């Protein structure tokens, strides 16, 4: 199936770059697609795609941390 695309907002890019892995319990479940500033430059906007097999892990209240990629 198609990947789930999500937009994350952060105060800092934490060195993230496109193609960085998104990890859950150490397993890759997706990839960062792009990192850039929001239109008003108040936030870093991170576009990530989550593989369809893992999209059920993403909820409205999911929290992401940056440490050698995104962890959810």
Residue pairs with C-beta under 8 A, 6 or more apart in sequence:
1 52
2 52
3 30
3 49
3 50
3 51
3 52
3 55
4 30
4 49
4 50
4 52
4 55
4 58
5 33
5 47
5 48
5 49
5 50
6 47
6 48
6 49
6 50
6 58
7 45
7 46
7 47
7 48
8 45
8 46
8 47
8 48
8 64
8 70
9 38
9 43
9 44
9 45
9 46
10 43
10 44
10 46
10 66
11 43
11 44
12 44
13 35
13 44
13 46
14 66
15 66
16 32
16 35
16 46
16 66
16 69
16 70
17 32
17 35
18 32
18 33
18 34
18 35
19 31
19 32
20 31
20 32
20 68
20 69
20 70
21 28
21 30
21 31
21 32
21 69
21 70
22 28
22 29
22 30
22 31
22 32
22 48
22 50
22 64
22 69
22 70
22 71
22 72
23 29
23 69
23 70
23 71
23 72
24 54
24 57
24 71
24 72
29 50
29 51
29 53
29 54
29 57
29 72
30 48
30 49
30 50
30 51
30 54
30 70
31 48
31 49
32 46
32 47
32 48
32 69
32 70
33 47
33 48
33 49
34 45
34 46
34 47
35 44
35 45
35 46
35 47
36 44
36 45
37 43
37 44
37 45
38 44
38 45
46 70
48 70
50 57
50 58
57 72
58 72
62 72
63 72
64 70
64 71
64 72
65 71
